Amino acid sequence: MAVIVVTRLNGPQFGVNPDLLLRIDSAPDTILTLIDGTKYIVEESMAEVIDSIREHRAQLLARAQDLHTGPAADATHAPLHEVGSRTATPAPRTGAHDAPLAQPVPIRPRGNR
């Protein structure tokens, strides 16, 4: 889990998972409301919190891109084909990692239960 660091109005810093933020209010203090209803008043402005979230998500996307296109040919990033085995070896890199893991399942209409 990755977090952004914000500062409570009374001083100490803490991390909050930006995926759990429901809303950010500025009236005049910045109030972070989480999806469970928890509220935090922070020193950072709304714009600063939004910039932190953008930077956090940009870093996640850049890291995912690096893992996908970077030095993934080495065995340290290759997926394992024997999950849970003590002697698991890297799966062969045959382009199979681009295929879906399972066939899609059709969705039933609501009336057919």
VOPAGU-2260 file (C-alpha; in pm, 1 decimal, decimal comma):
REM VOPAGU-2260
SITE   aa  ch    i         X         Y         Z
SITE  MET   A    0       0,0       0,0       0,0
SITE  ALA   A    1     136,9     338,7     -95,3
SITE  VAL   A    2      41,9     656,6      82,0
SITE  ILE   A    3      75,8    1029,8      48,0
SITE  VAL   A    4     210,3    1220,6     347,6
SITE  VAL   A    5       5,0    1508,1     486,8
SITE  THR   A    6      32,0    1717,3     803,4
SITE  ARG   A    7    -238,5    1734,8    1067,1
SITE  LEU   A    8    -349,8    2083,7    1154,9
SITE  ASN   A    9    -196,7    2040,7    1502,9
SITE  GLY   A   10     143,5    1932,4    1368,0
SITE  PRO   A   11     230,3    1563,4    1323,1
SITE  GLN   A   12     252,3    1411,2     976,9
SITE  PHE   A   13      72,7    1093,7     872,6
SITE  GLY   A   14      20,1     889,5     561,2
SITE  VAL   A   15    -313,7     838,8     393,2
SITE  ASN   A   16    -395,7     598,9     112,9
SITE  PRO   A   17    -518,5     826,2    -169,0
SITE  ASP   A   18    -738,3     544,6    -302,5
SITE  LEU   A   19    -947,3     574,8      16,2
SITE  LEU   A   20   -1017,3     947,5     -27,6
SITE  LEU   A   21   -1379,5    1023,0    -102,8
SITE  ARG   A   22   -1346,8    1400,7    -115,1
SITE  ILE   A   23   -1127,1    1697,9     -35,9
SITE  ASP   A   24   -1291,1    2012,8      99,7
SITE  SER   A   25   -1142,8    2356,8     155,4
SITE  ALA   A   26   -1354,5    2562,2     392,8
SITE  PRO   A   27   -1109,7    2738,5     484,2
SITE  ASP   A   28    -903,0    2446,5     622,0
SITE  THR   A   29    -845,8    2144,3     400,9
SITE  ILE   A   30   -1058,4    1847,7     510,5
SITE  LEU   A   31    -991,7    1497,9     378,8
SITE  THR   A   32   -1292,6    1266,1     395,1
SITE  LEU   A   33   -1226,5     894,9     355,6
SITE  ILE   A   34   -1473,6     646,7     209,0
SITE  ASP   A   35   -1559,1     523,4     560,4
SITE  GLY   A   36   -1653,5     877,3     669,9
SITE  THR   A   37   -1334,3     948,8     869,0
SITE  LYS   A   38   -1230,9    1312,9     837,9
SITE  TYR   A   39    -888,0    1468,7     876,7
SITE  ILE   A   40    -806,9    1840,2     883,2
SITE  VAL   A   41    -466,2    1899,8     726,0
SITE  GLU   A   42    -229,4    2194,6     678,7
SITE  GLU   A   43    -178,3    2136,9     306,8
SITE  SER   A   44    -402,6    2321,3      65,4
SITE  MET   A   45    -647,4    2136,2    -157,5
SITE  ALA   A   46    -416,7    2200,6    -454,8
SITE  GLU   A   47    -116,6    2056,4    -267,0
SITE  VAL   A   48    -308,5    1740,3    -174,2
SITE  ILE   A   49    -427,5    1697,5    -532,5
SITE  ASP   A   50     -70,5    1747,5    -658,6
SITE  SER   A   51      51,3    1483,1    -411,4
SITE  ILE   A   52    -212,9    1240,8    -538,7
SITE  ARG   A   53    -118,3    1311,5    -901,6
SITE  GLU   A   54     250,9    1259,5    -824,0
SITE  HIS   A   55     172,1     937,2    -636,2
SITE  ARG   A   56     -32,0     798,2    -926,3
SITE  ALA   A   57     226,9     908,8   -1182,3
SITE  GLN   A   58     493,3     720,2    -985,6
SITE  LEU   A   59     273,7     409,3    -977,7
SITE  LEU   A   60     217,6     426,6   -1352,5
SITE  ALA   A   61     587,6     486,0   -1420,2
SITE  ARG   A   62     682,5     190,7   -1199,7
SITE  ALA   A   63     427,5     -32,8   -1372,8
SITE  GLN   A   64     561,4      77,9   -1710,7
SITE  ASP   A   65     918,9       5,5   -1598,0
SITE  LEU   A   66     819,2    -341,9   -1483,3
SITE  HIS   A   67     633,5    -409,8   -1808,0
SITE  THR   A   68     891,2    -278,5   -2055,4
SITE  GLY   A   69    1211,4    -248,7   -1854,3
SITE  PRO   A   70    1458,3    -519,6   -1761,5
SITE  ALA   A   71    1178,6    -771,5   -1710,0
SITE  ALA   A   72    1361,7   -1025,5   -1921,0
SITE  ASP   A   73    1575,9   -1114,8   -1623,3
SITE  ALA   A   74    1459,9   -1391,2   -1391,6
SITE  THR   A   75    1399,2   -1161,4   -1094,4
SITE  HIS   A   76    1088,4   -1013,1   -1257,9
SITE  ALA   A   77     971,9   -1316,2   -1454,7
SITE  PRO   A   78     642,1   -1466,8   -1333,8
SITE  LEU   A   79     654,3   -1804,3   -1161,7
SITE  HIS   A   80     453,9   -2092,0   -1303,2
SITE  GLU   A   81     446,8   -2309,5    -990,5
SITE  VAL   A   82     279,4   -2100,8    -723,5
SITE  GLY   A   83     347,1   -2225,8    -372,1
SITE  SER   A   84     622,3   -2465,3    -473,4
SITE  ARG   A   85     954,0   -2437,5    -292,1
SITE  THR   A   86    1133,7   -2517,8    -617,7
SITE  ALA   A   87     938,6   -2280,0    -841,6
SITE  THR   A   88    1126,0   -2167,5   -1148,4
SITE  PRO   A   89    1057,6   -1870,2   -1373,4
SITE  ALA   A   90     796,7   -1935,3   -1641,0
SITE  PRO   A   91     924,7   -1932,5   -1997,6
SITE  ARG   A   92     888,1   -1594,6   -2165,0
SITE  THR   A   93     693,2   -1690,2   -2476,5
SITE  GLY   A   94     461,4   -1392,3   -2495,7
SITE  ALA   A   95     202,7   -1581,3   -2292,2
SITE  HIS   A   96     203,2   -1303,4   -2032,9
SITE  ASP   A   97       2,7   -1094,4   -2280,2
SITE  ALA   A   98    -279,2   -1351,1   -2295,3
SITE  PRO   A   99    -577,5   -1325,6   -2058,3
SITE  LEU   A  100    -558,9   -1540,3   -1744,9
SITE  ALA   A  101    -901,5   -1690,9   -1804,5
SITE  GLN   A  102   -1176,2   -1685,3   -2062,2
SITE  PRO   A  103   -1438,0   -1412,4   -2004,1
SITE  VAL   A  104   -1759,8   -1524,9   -1838,3
SITE  PRO   A  105   -2082,4   -1391,9   -1991,8
SITE  ILE   A  106   -2301,3   -1188,1   -1759,2
SITE  ARG   A  107   -2653,4   -1321,3   -1708,2
SITE  PRO   A  108   -2945,4   -1083,6   -1744,3
SITE  ARG   A  109   -3090,7    -982,6   -1407,1
SITE  GLY   A  110   -3420,1   -1166,2   -1459,2
SITE  ASN   A  111   -3254,2   -1507,6   -1499,7
SITE  ARG   A  112   -3156,2   -1614,2   -1147,2
